[in-house]
């Protein structure tokens, strides 16, 4: 079973990582010290962090506990992106590591968007050594067809995306509304749209205690991991950033 401990084990690639510091609580510093032997630099200036990532002076960046409202708009501008598309690496208690998307409330509202998130997530999963089985969720069970037009559209959409992914060589299936099975049977979970994905993330993380490693930006060739300021240990986020630099 691939977990965050698996991610931290073994030899890491020889890369340069930057991590943002926005508070004086010491969590970033302790995390960097724990990664002794690796090239990890702490940044206090969001412009310097994003400049070094965009220019290639560092190979990957982690938000750390730097303010998102300050850092993310600068990052978007430096990378010349219209929006930051992210997927979340989560580890439910007692379970394996999974990728969840979309998690932004304005993301994943078309079949094409969810297809792209699934395909990009599969690339990330393989880079870190996870499995890459994709569960495409819908708003109901198959036998619920006919009960509600919105549910019908959701099921038809999920079926179409799963079929498209399968025809393109991905291991994908329609998991229906059964999130409780998907977290066990799949490695990548694609929610019906961003609102549902965000609710799943919040329920698993804030109520269910799932570990949130971070959310890599997937619509850029630069490796950036968005993290929460409430994390107390960023070692898994740094390790994730390192793993994602591998070709």
C-alpha positions as CSV (number, residue, x, y, z in Angstrom):
1,X,0.0,0.0,0.0
2,X,1.5,3.3,-1.1
3,X,1.4,5.9,1.7
4,X,3.1,9.1,2.7
5,X,5.7,7.1,4.5
6,X,6.4,5.3,1.3
7,X,6.9,8.7,-0.4
8,X,9.5,9.7,2.3
9,X,11.4,6.4,2.1
10,X,14.1,5.7,-0.3
11,X,16.6,7.9,-2.2
12,X,15.3,11.3,-3.2
13,X,16.3,13.0,-6.5
14,X,19.2,15.5,-6.3
15,X,17.1,18.7,-6.8
16,X,16.7,22.2,-5.4
17,X,13.5,23.0,-3.6
18,X,12.3,26.3,-2.2
19,X,9.7,26.6,0.5
20,X,7.8,29.7,1.6
21,X,7.8,31.0,5.2
22,X,5.0,33.4,6.3
23,X,4.9,32.9,10.1
24,X,7.3,32.6,13.0
25,X,5.8,29.3,14.4
26,X,8.9,27.3,13.3
27,X,7.1,24.6,11.4
28,X,8.8,25.4,8.1
29,X,12.3,25.6,9.7
30,X,11.8,22.2,11.5
31,X,10.6,20.6,8.4
32,X,13.7,21.8,6.4
33,X,16.0,20.7,9.2
34,X,14.4,17.2,9.1
35,X,15.2,17.1,5.4
36,X,19.0,17.3,6.2
37,X,21.2,16.4,3.3
38,X,18.8,17.8,0.7
39,X,18.9,21.2,-1.0
40,X,15.9,23.0,0.5
41,X,15.9,26.8,0.8
42,X,13.5,28.9,2.9
43,X,12.1,32.0,1.3
44,X,10.4,34.9,3.0
45,X,9.8,36.9,-0.2
46,X,7.1,35.6,-2.5
47,X,8.6,37.4,-5.5
48,X,12.0,35.8,-4.9
49,X,10.4,32.4,-4.5
50,X,8.4,32.7,-7.7
51,X,11.3,34.3,-9.6
52,X,13.6,31.5,-8.8
53,X,11.0,28.8,-9.7
54,X,10.2,30.5,-13.1
55,X,13.9,31.0,-13.9
56,X,14.9,27.5,-13.0
57,X,17.2,28.5,-10.1
58,X,15.2,26.0,-8.1
59,X,13.6,22.9,-9.5
60,X,10.4,23.0,-7.4
61,X,8.6,25.2,-4.9
62,X,6.3,24.5,-1.9
63,X,4.0,27.2,-0.5
64,X,4.8,26.3,3.1
65,X,3.0,28.7,5.4
66,X,3.3,31.7,3.2
67,X,0.0,33.6,2.6
68,X,-1.9,32.2,-0.3
69,X,-3.6,35.5,-1.1
70,X,-0.1,37.0,-1.5
71,X,1.8,34.2,-3.1
72,X,-0.6,32.6,-5.6
73,X,-1.5,35.7,-7.7
74,X,2.3,36.4,-8.0
75,X,2.9,32.8,-9.0
76,X,0.1,32.9,-11.6
77,X,1.6,36.0,-13.1
78,X,5.2,34.7,-13.1
79,X,4.1,31.5,-14.8
80,X,1.8,33.3,-17.2
81,X,-1.2,31.2,-16.4
82,X,-4.8,32.3,-16.6
83,X,-5.6,30.1,-13.6
84,X,-3.9,27.7,-11.3
85,X,-5.3,24.2,-11.7
86,X,-4.5,21.9,-8.7
87,X,-5.1,18.4,-7.6
88,X,-4.9,17.3,-4.0
89,X,-2.8,14.5,-2.5
90,X,-4.7,13.0,0.4
91,X,-4.1,10.1,2.8
92,X,-7.3,8.9,4.7
93,X,-6.6,7.5,8.1
94,X,-5.5,3.9,7.7
95,X,-5.7,4.1,3.9
96,X,-3.4,4.7,1.0
97,X,-2.4,7.9,-0.8
98,X,-5.0,9.1,-3.3
99,X,-5.2,12.1,-5.7
100,X,-8.5,14.0,-5.7
101,X,-9.7,16.5,-8.3
102,X,-11.2,18.9,-9.0
103,X,-10.9,20.7,-5.7
104,X,-11.4,24.3,-6.9
105,X,-15.1,25.2,-6.8
106,X,-14.8,26.8,-10.3
107,X,-13.1,23.8,-11.9
108,X,-14.2,20.6,-13.5
109,X,-17.5,21.8,-14.9
110,X,-17.0,20.2,-18.4
111,X,-16.2,16.7,-19.5
112,X,-13.0,18.0,-21.2
113,X,-11.8,19.6,-18.0
114,X,-12.4,16.5,-15.9
115,X,-10.7,14.4,-18.6
116,X,-7.6,16.6,-18.5
117,X,-7.5,16.6,-14.7
118,X,-7.7,12.8,-14.8
119,X,-4.9,12.4,-17.4
120,X,-2.6,14.9,-15.7
121,X,-3.2,13.2,-12.3
122,X,-2.2,9.9,-13.8
123,X,1.1,11.4,-14.9
124,X,1.7,12.7,-11.4
125,X,0.8,9.4,-9.8
126,X,3.3,7.5,-12.0
127,X,6.1,10.0,-11.2
128,X,5.8,9.5,-7.4
129,X,5.3,5.7,-7.7
130,X,1.6,5.4,-7.0
131,X,-0.9,3.3,-8.9
132,X,-2.9,5.2,-11.5
133,X,-6.4,3.6,-11.5
134,X,-8.9,6.4,-12.1
135,X,-12.4,6.5,-10.5
136,X,-14.8,8.9,-12.3
137,X,-17.6,9.8,-9.9
138,X,-21.1,10.8,-10.7
139,X,-24.1,12.0,-8.6
140,X,-25.8,8.7,-8.2
141,X,-25.9,4.9,-8.8
142,X,-26.6,3.6,-12.2
143,X,-30.0,2.4,-11.0
144,X,-30.9,6.0,-10.1
145,X,-31.2,6.9,-13.8
146,X,-34.6,8.5,-14.4
147,X,-35.1,9.9,-10.9
148,X,-33.6,13.3,-11.6
149,X,-32.4,15.0,-14.8
150,X,-29.3,16.4,-13.1
151,X,-28.3,13.0,-11.8
152,X,-28.9,11.5,-15.2
153,X,-26.6,14.1,-16.8
154,X,-24.0,13.4,-14.1
155,X,-24.0,9.6,-14.7
156,X,-23.9,10.0,-18.5
157,X,-21.0,12.5,-18.2
158,X,-19.0,10.1,-15.9
159,X,-19.6,7.2,-18.2
160,X,-18.4,9.2,-21.2
161,X,-15.3,10.4,-19.5
162,X,-14.4,6.9,-18.3
163,X,-14.9,5.4,-21.7
164,X,-12.8,8.2,-23.3
165,X,-10.0,7.6,-20.8
166,X,-10.1,3.8,-21.3
167,X,-9.9,4.2,-25.1
168,X,-6.8,6.4,-24.6
169,X,-5.1,3.7,-22.6
170,X,-5.8,4.7,-19.0
171,X,-7.2,2.4,-16.4
172,X,-10.5,4.2,-15.6
173,X,-14.0,3.3,-14.5
174,X,-17.3,4.9,-13.5
175,X,-17.4,4.6,-9.7
176,X,-20.9,6.1,-9.5
177,X,-21.5,8.0,-6.2
178,X,-19.6,5.4,-4.1
179,X,-16.8,7.5,-2.6
180,X,-16.4,4.9,0.2
181,X,-15.4,2.3,-2.4
182,X,-13.4,4.7,-4.6
183,X,-10.9,5.6,-1.8
184,X,-10.1,1.9,-1.5
185,X,-10.3,0.7,-5.1
186,X,-8.8,3.7,-7.0
187,X,-5.7,5.9,-6.9
188,X,-7.2,8.9,-8.5
189,X,-10.7,10.2,-7.8
190,X,-12.4,12.6,-10.2
191,X,-15.4,14.3,-8.6
192,X,-18.5,15.3,-10.6
193,X,-17.4,19.0,-10.4
194,X,-15.4,21.3,-8.2
195,X,-18.0,22.0,-5.5
196,X,-18.4,18.3,-4.8
197,X,-14.6,17.8,-5.0
198,X,-14.1,20.6,-2.5
199,X,-16.7,19.2,-0.1
200,X,-15.1,15.7,-0.4
201,X,-11.7,17.2,0.4
202,X,-13.0,19.2,3.4
203,X,-14.9,16.2,4.8
204,X,-11.9,13.8,4.5
205,X,-9.4,16.3,5.7
206,X,-11.0,18.6,8.3
207,X,-13.6,16.1,9.7
208,X,-12.2,12.7,8.8
209,X,-8.6,13.5,9.7
210,X,-7.1,12.6,6.3
211,X,-3.5,13.8,5.8
212,X,-3.2,16.5,3.1
213,X,0.2,16.5,1.6
214,X,-0.4,19.4,-0.8
215,X,-1.9,20.3,-4.1
216,X,0.4,20.4,-7.1
217,X,-0.3,22.8,-9.9
218,X,-1.0,20.6,-13.0
219,X,-1.3,23.2,-15.8
220,X,2.4,24.2,-15.8
221,X,5.6,22.4,-16.4
222,X,7.0,24.0,-13.2
223,X,6.6,22.0,-10.0
224,X,4.7,24.0,-7.4
225,X,2.9,22.4,-4.3
226,X,0.2,24.5,-2.7
227,X,0.0,23.7,1.0
228,X,-2.0,24.8,4.1
229,X,-0.7,27.1,6.7
230,X,-2.2,24.9,9.4
231,X,0.2,22.0,8.5
232,X,2.8,21.5,11.2
233,X,5.1,19.2,9.2
234,X,6.0,19.9,5.6
235,X,8.4,17.0,5.0
236,X,5.8,15.1,3.0
237,X,5.1,18.2,0.8
238,X,8.8,18.7,0.2
239,X,9.3,15.0,-0.7
240,X,6.3,15.2,-3.0
241,X,7.8,18.2,-4.8
242,X,11.1,16.4,-5.1
243,X,9.4,13.3,-6.6
244,X,7.5,15.3,-9.1
245,X,10.6,16.7,-10.6
246,X,11.6,13.3,-11.9
247,X,11.1,12.6,-15.6
